[in-house]
């Protein structure tokens, strides 16, 4: 006799298929069955929705798509397949299993959850093993074929033609829409739905003990030193006198009729002076640029150290 054999409670009927909504407000869930699932929700406060070329709405407690009354369960319209669920044809239950043993969902006689289809699902520790065997199976809204293995995490979903299985924080949730499903209570334990959100969510106030206070400590940060600025037209002011000297020497030589060779010698000296001046100017400019880059790097290092000290 296992701990599950004492559980003889009836499966609780409810419609908790969408955790985001109040089940009392939820009217219909419509799945569009393509290579990827499309989920459309109809509620008492939002009884109609339009998606692509399809207009869905609630009329007289039934779903109409493009004006056509659609039955609950599987249906087809213009070669588009739908699965329509409501509290009339679906019920949600919550259960836990012994994680040290494999839990099987199939038509096998040893399965913990017996279904009439040919597929097989195995909950093996932290893994979900799926053998589709030609059946329609969706994993996390993606249609799959063949044999697949997936990790189990909160929010993992599997949709088949008989049920929607979902992993919640501390339990499994299954919404069945087939009367042929049989629960083996020797292998699973039916439980009440566990609350996953605070009371009155989302309208609740966090406990005052958890309200963080803004630190009041003061600290000072040194700003980066201003880079020395160069005087305007510094290069022009430096080379203008030698150039002026060359010009004045040329004019004087022409007016006085002196030997032009003297002009060339004096001009050569002026050109040489100008070359040295320009070379010195370029060197100083390069040195200032390197000093500015080093100053900015030192200031960034200083800021990193200060932030590290504040964080401690």
Helices and strands as residue ranges (DSSP letters): E 26-32, E 38-43, E 48-51, E 54-59, E 62-65, E 68-70, E 73-77, E 80-86, E 91-97, E 103-106, E 113-114, E 120-124, E 127-131, E 137-139, E 142-144, E 147-151, E 157-159, E 163-167, E 172-176, E 182-183, E 188-191, G 208-210, H 234-256, H 260-311
